[in-house]
Amino acid sequence: MYKSILIPIDLSEESSWRKAVPAAVTLAKTFGTDIHVVSVVPDFGKSIVGGYFPEGYEAETLKKAQEMLKAFLQQNIPSEITCNGHITHGTIYEEINKTADKLGCDLIVLASHRPELKDYLLGPNAARVVRHAGQSVLVVRE
């Protein structure tokens, strides 16, 4: 049914993957699919904010995220599943959707926390992914 699954995670927030990764692994085993795991390093937003960080900070952050993702995959994805890790940089929900499209994923499995009042007004990243995704999205509640 599915050929390729994307799992967006926040490497610094276990709740972003604690339930989503096992759900995606089960689906991958069931359908014989591959898995792509993406972690998005958020951009600074306005260029004036970036001026407060030291030169090379962005490149160093991306390098460290890649190392963390590699370790994460070794610890959390069974070796019998084909899995690739991806680090992107930008607006979180946009990067998740772009990555899913670019890789040809037909399912996104992501975690979502219980919404707070502010989320109903602003919309969390999970809601934006669901709203703008061109593929099916499985939201796993924490």
KANOR-V516608 format. One record per run of one state. SS is the DSSP state (h for helix, s for strand, l for the rest). FROM is the first residue (numbers start at 1). TO is the last residue. Records with the same first field share a line. If there is no record, write none. Layout:
BEGIN
SS=FROM-TO ; FROM-TO
END
This chain:
BEGIN
l=1-3 ; 10-13 ; 17-19 ; 32-33 ; 43-46 ; 51-56 ; 77-82 ; 91-91 ; 104-106 ; 113-116 ; 123-124 ; 133-135 ; 142-142
s=4-9 ; 34-42 ; 83-90 ; 107-112 ; 136-141
h=14-16 ; 20-31 ; 47-50 ; 57-76 ; 92-103 ; 117-122 ; 125-132
END
